[in-house]
């Protein structure tokens, strides 16, 4: 039985996506999404911070992401968590958690549209 590891993430690309062609018909794109968070403390002070999430997408979706998105692009990512584990060159155990995207929505809101919504 599979356990649930669903993630929905909204944010902006930190850098341009990196597309790698693994074979003639397999491609992967890697990118990092910055998500802003905020909360109000007991002293009624607003605190804000940013979290960075590594994301990978495959094949046709990878092509579209590499073609249309760039640093600063706003996206909504739906996917699953995956943990990679390995031993580094010195023999230490290493790991990282990333999001494997099932769906990436390109949020194409134009600045002029944002300004009219704010008015």
Buried (B, 14 or more C-beta within 10 A) or exposed (E): EEEEEEBEBEBBBBEEBEBEEEEEEEBBBBBBBEBEEEEEEEEEEEEEEEEEBBBBBBEEBBBBBBEEBEEEBBBBBBBBEEEEEEEEEEEEEEEEEBBBBBEBEEEEEEEEEEEEEEE
